[in-house]
Amino acid sequence: MGALPVFRWRLAPDGYATRRQLRAQGLRPGGQGVAATLERPRRRRGPLVAHLYRVDLAKPVRPMTPGRWAALAAANLARRVCPACRRDAGYVIPTSLGTCVPCAYPGPGGPEGST
């Protein structure tokens, strides 16, 4: 197998797209490998690289099934439950804190008194 074609930034020919561009069209790579790369030169560092896929080989995005919706809802709920007080915080708990804000910064009354 030969080397991949390399295009300069914004100069890729029609028929190639990044993952985000494919998703905006309702497509996915569908198992195909990277067909080409884009390179954007930068000063003092290596170039920014974007992988391109062929649009004609892309497949439609798989639809969300009820099982997938349920799994996504469970995963989002798990991100909202505080591991310290086991309550639904009402927001996604920041990974920088690791707990809900009242548990991370307890007031004079403890986590219960600061909400």
Protein Blocks (a to p, Z undefined) as FASTA:
>chain_A
ZZdddddehiacehiacfklmmmnopaeklpacfbdcddddehiacdddddddfklpccd
ddddfklmmmmmmmmmmmmpcfklopaehiacdfklopafklmmccfkojmlmZZ
